[in-house]
Amino acid sequence: MAETRRWLISGRVQGVFFRESTRRQAEPLGLTGYAINLDDGRVEVLAQGEPAALDSLADWLTSGPPAARVDQLTEADPARGHPLKPNHFYTR
C-alpha cells in the first residue's frame, strides 16, 4: 500500500546537485513526488510509493550526493506539501 512522506533537509544542500540527485534516486524506486529548494536554504522532498522504497530514499537523504553536507533530516507532515504530479518525480 502506497504511503506519502515529506522531509526537510538542512545543511549544505543547495547548489550541490541535491534535488536532481534525489530525483535520480527516487525514480528507479518507483516513487513519485518532488525535491524543491526552500527560501531558508533547506530542501523539501515529498515522495509517494511503497514503504520499502520510501525507507531507501530516506536512508539516502541522510547523506545526499557527494558535494552535500546534511546536518539534519526531519520528517514533516505530508499534508503540508505541494500537489503531486501523477507518475512523475520533479525538481524545482
Order of alpha helices (4+ residues) and beta strands (2+ residues): beta-alpha-beta-beta-alpha-beta-beta
